[in-house]
Amino acid sequence: MRKGVLEYCILSVLSGGDAYPSNIINRLKEARMMVVEGTLYPLLMRQKNAGLLAYRWEESTQGPPRKYYSITEEGLRFLAEMDAAWQELVDSVNHLRHHQIIKQNQS
């Protein structure tokens, strides 16, 4: 489940614009999701191979060229599907929690 959530979060981050892997990690950490490069890179490669992401090399003034990732049209469609699935999951959990709280209050 964690892998799926991370893949969702990566697509969400990239839906806001192209990013370098360390930028992606920083955005995830800002959201209190602890991710290391060893976890991120395989997910980026998997999403690229699935056609959800693309990348480009950009020269850097502070070292070697950097690989910037972007979300593809297919990635945006997949993200929209994941948004809907996420909302269904949240609604289901909230429904269960709401009924559990009512049961507890009736006891």
PyMOL commands that set and color helices and strands:
alter all, ss='L'
color gray80, all
select helices_A, chain A and resi 2-14+21-30+37-49+73-106
alter helices_A, ss='H'
color red, helices_A
select strands_A, chain A and resi 53-60+63-71
alter strands_A, ss='S'
color yellow, strands_A
deselect
rebuild
show_as cartoon
